[in-house]
């Protein structure tokens, strides 16, 4: 049974960083007062950190597909941090972090705060730091502290957790070091042909009068911030646009930041000429918003066997959900990722270049933990409550972006004797929980399972940032389109009613701080599509959040404080990992690590692909996310080799293949799609790797292809 997977002993506590108290005072002193002659509305700092996790054998987070384990890299993953401080009191500051992860993580945030405290004291806390995920489904999992999220990753993956925490901390450190006076311009506009609603039958269950207020059944608006120093020099950019990062489907095994990551890559390469990805000073985040029911697969769902549209209500073909799959605008998932990413980039660049309206006002923040499993909601004269977490039947059906298996269907409001019996072997839900969650038929009563530790969170973060006349609502999950609209409207009305200006801007920062699956409207919940079945706290979840965010908004506007709320658990010392370690690596007889298996040709033209293979070792042996497994190098006229591309570039792919399990043998294939306009001349490709001896020692190695010529 599932619960038996986690009965091994938990691993030891994670080692903490060494305090650097002196550095704290030096860095704090650099921003303690305004410099003479400089003007600006805010202090601004940006930073980036590599959070790319294990590139082999770790299940990817998002699709919950047990066979989708990492086996290489297409795009590396980054944490992008933005510190905005009040120009008159720089201790009033907020830290917004957009990370190329499936979602925010409570245990990651708590560990990040713990490490930042050692560096900066109480300057950065859970109250003024927001960790938001872009929701890529092609990043390694195992970084959550609750059982439900770590089942397919075989429990907690310490190596991935450490890579994420280190990269996030590094991005904040760099932003802190770069803090300077500056200005923020805001702009927004409509982006079409980049997203569709993947649960239109649920959306249509919302009140007709409400739906008539909107032109589309998904949000098409992109809101963007342009960050400048006092001399008008570009510092960074953040935008929020609602679309799932599921352009790469559940067959992909190469680590990828998906469409939003590609958009960030394009923007940063444009603004940081001459710098490799992740190394330039300009940082561009394509952050997530209320994307709960929003897909990038704009061609919509069709039956894979006939090409006909799927059943609209159940997303099935001949009663099978596995055959109903949505596709993007490209001829394959890579091209679809490129198209949706490029469209976001183009819109963001247009908004950036034309941004001229400044944000003005103070910087403030408000945060409160709440027990969302037991939250009293006022609906008129009636009081109702949220529920302990549960997953419904339609959760197992998956979505048209990534269908589930067996005989589950979206829109299920009744259970089955067979699956109820299977469920009861794990845990039989109480009558109270069944009644509370109606009309959801409970497949997994996760809120009542505590073995070996909690399966879902009870205590969640609720948080709002104020940056001038902009409010950022950090929501702990995936709000549907209409859920996001209702929340934004409620918060904006509350702020204006309590003294904010009429030109107040409000944006949803999705998947922030802690993950709680989906949040649909009450009407969408009744339909029990995938999103409704994954609204874990029951039918009144959205109204509970709206009520809570209105409380925070009023307090924020009035300058009042709120109680901290119940403390969340920190379960690092309880985490269990069943992922087998790397035992050893071995090169085939007569070969060495780094030897070329299949070499390059002598000559290539632009728009063709170079392929080279090497004897290699398990990429999990590399413990530093900033290490590169490949390097495309150009030979200059003086005979020096210079790196021009690496595994963070869109035009390269690093693929790891296990060739012999028992003997520990493997190889890598490296692909370079030669871009249009590349400089003609001589090139070679280098592979860098790390092998593990059976004694446990790690040795780095490298191999290089033959030199080849590129012509235009």
Phi, psi and omega in degrees: 000163183302319184294336181287343180296339191244031183260011174277167181289145179286153180284166183292160180298146180289141180288139181265161178289156176280133180298144175232074188297320183297321180298325180302313183291324179295311183293319179297323181292337182289344182234025187278345179209161180281138179282145180296139177085351181258138177235149179181157180272343183212165161266136185227134173220139179232151179202157182226145179217142181282125179239022181295121183271196184302126184269021178203138165069010178250128181297138180279145185269129174140300182274345183056038177264111185302337182269355182270077179257143182301140180209043179139190184222134167253306174234136178285165185251141184225152167258128180243116186249140179229119175255123177240122182239152178294134184293335181263346179206089190288357171281345170275091186221156175235153177237111175257125182239123172252116185246140177285066177232168178296325182191169171293160183224129181297317182289326176295313181299316181297321179289322177299313178301318179301316182285323177294328178298323178293334181268322190230013182066225183266021181292324180237121183227181177296342182282322186247011176243128178242127179247107184247136179263147178282342177081029171297140178260015181235039177236148181301147180260201178080027182240014176257159183259004180247142191304317187304325185278346188245014182293308184289340177273009182060041177095196184287138179247097186300323182297320179290316176305314181294320179298319180293311182299313180300316182293321178295313179301317181297321179296322178291319178302315181294320177296320179298316181294333185263008184300130181206159177297144180192188182228154180236125175256144181242143178208157177208156182192173185266130177245116182258166173063026183233355179201151176223164176273124183270355176228062185296331180292328176287316178302321183292346178280352175290158183304134180305320180298322179291317182296328181293344179288344188236144181283327185236161176268011167221159176283129178255002186273134171250126175253132189228142173247130177253121185254125183230152170276180186290347176266003180085009179282144181291133178247313184186179181210141170229136169224158177237127177213135187272108172196136178297145170268069178232031172293322172279124188272186188280009171264349181288137179237006177263130178305132183208142174271007172061204190295322179289323177295321178294321177298317177299318179302312180298316183293316182290324177294324178293320185270348180237062182299136178088358180250145174288155179306136179084002185242345181282166183279336180276132183238129184235115181252128170257087190278163184267155180228219183275076186261014189310316181248025189246124183247148173273356185273080196287348174283347177081176184277138177220156178288128184291337182270333184240340184082359180279158177299148178285166171299129189293322186278323186252350184053051178233163172232116184057033179083006182244122181283338182297335183274349183263105185226136176270149180234155180274186185284346183268176180281347174207177186293329180293314179294324178296318176302316181296318182293310182294322177294316181296322179294322175294318178300312182300316180294317180297319179295321177296314179296321181296312183293337183251008179287124182219355181269116184280145166281137179225148178124188186275170173248125178216170179207156176213142186210143175207134170280140175225150175273098185283352176279350184209062184249126180275127184245132178265115177241097187066233178270358184262144174248127177234173182229155169284175186241164167295149186299144174205149174254135180271172181302319184291344173302319182287345178285342184070199181233176176289344173284330180200089184296155175275202183229187181060213188249029179280148178229147171289149181087015181280121176246007175226146178273190177226152181299321183294308184287332173296322179293319177297315178302316185294339174293331176275305177194131178274116184293147179287159178297322179301317180291318179300314180294320182295322186274353182306143007271020180287123170280123190280123174266320178225112178276066192299330182290345180255002179257126182236013181251130356280347172203185188302139178272334181217157178285145168260311182271126182233158175280138163234137194203141173226134173256142171248119173237095187062235180261025174248132173247127177254116180266112181271107184259139186271053180165197184254101178281135174292170181306307183290327176299317178295319180297315180296321181292315178301312182299316182296318180292317181297315179298321179294317180296313182294322179295340182247027168109352177289156182288163181294334180271029177296137175251141179226133180225147175269126171258104188282161173053049187256135167073310178213146184258130179229033181062231191251160175225107179255169172289165177302320182291320178292325178300323182298331182283332178059046164288183183307315184294320178292320178293338180259009172276093200286337184265013173096183189294338183260017183302309183299314182296328176296316179293318179300315178300317181294316181290331174293322176299314180295318182297318179295316179296319180297315181294326183271358181072025180262159177259163174235160178293153181298329184088178182292136182289138177284159177285155172235102194255027184299322182283354179258352187295143181240137178233126176252008177288119181299141178285167171288122182277305178195164173239151181213136172275146178303158182304129179083002180241165175232157175300133181096351177295144178282131177267306176235118187271171179284166171278175182283329188214143178222158173249160174302150181071018169244174186242128174270134178231132176216143181239145181228150165293129187218191182223176185293124179299342178295345178290342178276118183264353182254114181302336184278354176293145176252136179271345180216154177212122172267122188237143182251139180265115181280174184296334180273007176088002181274142177265129182236132178291130178244337176214154173217194186282006172266355184268146180299327186279000179242155173219136179245117185239124180257135182229126173280117183265336177207109186296309185292324182272356178070030183261144178204166174218166176236147171249131178244129181243137172231111174276106188293118184290156172297136177083007179296149182294129177292151179146200185261139182222161163214166180241130180248139175248130176245135182212180183220124181252150181246124176281156182296345176280348180105350181287146180250132180234130177275152180213168176211159176215153185226137177288172170292159176287139178225159182257138173247127178243156179274000000 
